[in-house]
Amino acid sequence: MIFFNGAHDHTIDAKNRLAIPSEFRDRIDPTRDGKKFYIVPGSPRTRLWIYTQIYFETVASGLGSDLIRDSNLLAYEQKTFPRVADAEPDSQGRIIIPEWMLRKTGLGREVVVCGVRDHMEVRRRDEWEKELEEEWGVDPELAFRAGKAVEGSQRDR
């Protein structure tokens, strides 16, 4: 699995192109990870998540393909997959963010591309700066709850 970390200031240009940071591009092997990306509405709604092709398709295919779906899974799929955009980078490593995604998130042109373990997150630069001012260190309570969540998911395997 590919691992993304760090934060990089970037600009979305007038043609809605965003350059994938070179530090992230250097980690991507097209044979292993695919040649394109999937852009997904993130959480909170002011963010976009970007996944490598193979990782996203592997996770999505793990949802199953039964003809009769569980109602929760069906509702999730109906809300999620129509809102996913695929993007193939150009020769300079730029992808096009659909206009409707930029409108719905209110991202603006000045952004930060953050590595969040298995995906990249596109955030508004002003929100990122504010977040850094308010929460510089690791929240011990959040770290404790994350550890408990990992323990629970490992037990379930």
C-alpha positions as CSV (number, residue, x, y, z in Angstrom):
1,M,0.0,0.0,0.0
2,I,1.2,3.5,-0.8
3,F,1.7,5.9,2.1
4,F,1.1,9.7,1.9
5,N,2.2,12.2,4.5
6,G,3.1,15.8,4.8
7,A,1.4,19.0,3.5
8,H,2.2,21.0,0.3
9,D,1.0,24.4,-0.8
10,H,-0.5,24.4,-4.3
11,T,-2.7,26.5,-6.5
12,I,-5.7,25.3,-8.6
13,D,-5.2,27.1,-11.9
14,A,-7.9,28.8,-14.0
15,K,-8.4,25.6,-15.9
16,N,-9.1,23.8,-12.6
17,R,-5.8,21.9,-12.8
18,L,-4.1,20.8,-9.6
19,A,-0.5,19.5,-9.6
20,I,-0.1,16.4,-7.6
21,P,2.9,17.2,-5.3
22,S,6.1,15.7,-6.7
23,E,6.8,14.1,-3.3
24,F,3.6,12.1,-3.8
25,R,4.1,11.4,-7.5
26,D,7.6,10.0,-6.7
27,R,5.9,7.3,-4.5
28,I,3.4,6.2,-7.1
29,D,4.3,3.3,-9.4
30,P,1.9,3.2,-12.3
31,T,2.2,-0.6,-12.6
32,R,1.3,-1.1,-8.9
33,D,-0.9,1.9,-8.3
34,G,-2.5,2.6,-11.7
35,K,-2.2,5.6,-14.0
36,K,-5.2,7.7,-12.8
37,F,-6.8,9.0,-9.6
38,Y,-10.2,9.0,-8.1
39,I,-11.4,12.3,-6.6
40,V,-14.0,11.8,-3.8
41,P,-16.0,14.3,-1.7
42,G,-14.3,14.3,1.7
43,S,-15.1,15.0,5.2
44,P,-15.7,17.7,6.2
45,R,-17.5,18.8,3.0
46,T,-14.9,21.5,2.3
47,R,-12.3,18.8,1.4
48,L,-11.6,16.5,-1.5
49,W,-9.9,13.1,-1.1
50,I,-7.8,11.7,-3.9
51,Y,-7.0,8.0,-4.2
52,T,-4.8,6.1,-6.5
53,Q,-6.6,4.1,-9.1
54,I,-5.8,0.5,-8.0
55,Y,-6.2,1.2,-4.3
56,F,-9.7,2.8,-4.8
57,E,-10.8,0.1,-7.2
58,T,-9.6,-2.6,-4.8
59,V,-11.5,-1.1,-1.8
60,A,-14.6,-0.4,-3.9
61,S,-14.7,-4.0,-5.3
62,G,-14.5,-5.3,-1.7
63,L,-18.0,-3.9,-1.2
64,G,-19.3,-7.0,-3.0
65,S,-21.5,-7.3,-6.1
66,D,-24.6,-9.1,-5.0
67,L,-27.7,-8.5,-7.0
68,I,-29.7,-7.9,-3.9
69,R,-28.0,-5.4,-1.7
70,D,-28.2,-4.6,2.0
71,S,-30.2,-1.3,2.2
72,N,-27.4,0.5,4.1
73,L,-24.8,-0.6,1.5
74,L,-27.1,0.4,-1.4
75,A,-27.8,3.8,0.1
76,Y,-24.0,4.3,0.6
77,E,-23.3,3.3,-3.0
78,Q,-26.1,5.5,-4.4
79,K,-24.8,8.6,-2.6
80,T,-21.0,7.9,-3.1
81,F,-20.3,6.6,-6.5
82,P,-22.1,9.2,-8.6
83,R,-20.0,11.8,-6.8
84,V,-16.7,10.2,-7.6
85,A,-14.6,11.7,-10.5
86,D,-11.7,10.0,-12.2
87,A,-8.7,12.1,-13.3
88,E,-5.7,11.1,-15.4
89,P,-2.7,13.3,-14.8
90,D,-1.2,15.2,-17.7
91,S,2.6,15.1,-18.5
92,Q,3.2,17.6,-15.8
93,G,1.4,15.6,-13.1
94,R,-1.7,17.8,-13.0
95,I,-5.3,16.6,-12.7
96,I,-8.4,18.5,-13.5
97,I,-10.8,19.0,-10.6
98,P,-14.4,19.1,-11.9
99,E,-16.0,22.5,-11.6
100,W,-19.0,21.2,-9.6
101,M,-16.6,19.7,-7.0
102,L,-14.9,23.0,-6.6
103,R,-18.2,24.8,-6.3
104,K,-19.6,22.3,-3.7
105,T,-16.5,22.3,-1.5
106,G,-15.8,26.1,-1.9
107,L,-12.1,25.2,-2.1
108,G,-11.0,28.3,-3.9
109,R,-7.6,28.5,-5.8
110,E,-5.1,28.5,-2.9
111,V,-5.0,25.0,-1.4
112,V,-2.9,22.6,0.6
113,V,-2.5,19.0,-0.5
114,C,-2.1,16.8,2.6
115,G,-1.0,13.2,2.8
116,V,-3.4,11.3,5.0
117,R,-2.0,7.8,5.0
118,D,-3.8,6.0,2.1
119,H,-5.0,9.1,0.3
120,M,-4.4,12.8,-0.4
121,E,-6.6,15.5,0.9
122,V,-7.1,18.9,-0.8
123,R,-7.9,21.6,1.8
124,R,-8.5,25.3,1.6
125,R,-5.2,27.0,2.6
126,D,-6.8,29.4,5.0
127,E,-8.5,26.5,6.8
128,W,-5.2,24.6,7.0
129,E,-3.4,27.6,8.5
130,K,-6.2,28.1,11.1
131,E,-6.1,24.4,12.0
132,L,-2.3,24.6,12.5
133,E,-2.8,27.7,14.8
134,E,-5.5,26.0,16.9
135,E,-4.2,22.4,17.0
136,W,-0.5,22.2,16.5
137,G,0.2,19.0,18.6
138,V,-1.4,15.6,18.6
139,D,-4.6,15.5,20.7
140,P,-3.9,12.8,23.2
141,E,-7.7,11.9,23.5
142,L,-8.0,11.6,19.8
143,A,-4.9,9.4,19.6
144,F,-6.3,7.2,22.3
145,R,-9.6,6.8,20.5
146,A,-7.8,6.1,17.2
147,G,-5.8,3.4,18.9
148,K,-8.9,1.8,20.3
149,A,-10.5,1.8,16.8
150,V,-7.4,0.1,15.4
151,E,-7.5,-2.5,18.1
152,G,-11.2,-3.2,17.4
153,S,-10.7,-3.5,13.6
154,Q,-7.8,-5.9,14.1
155,R,-9.9,-8.0,16.4
156,D,-12.7,-8.2,13.8
157,R,-10.3,-9.7,11.2
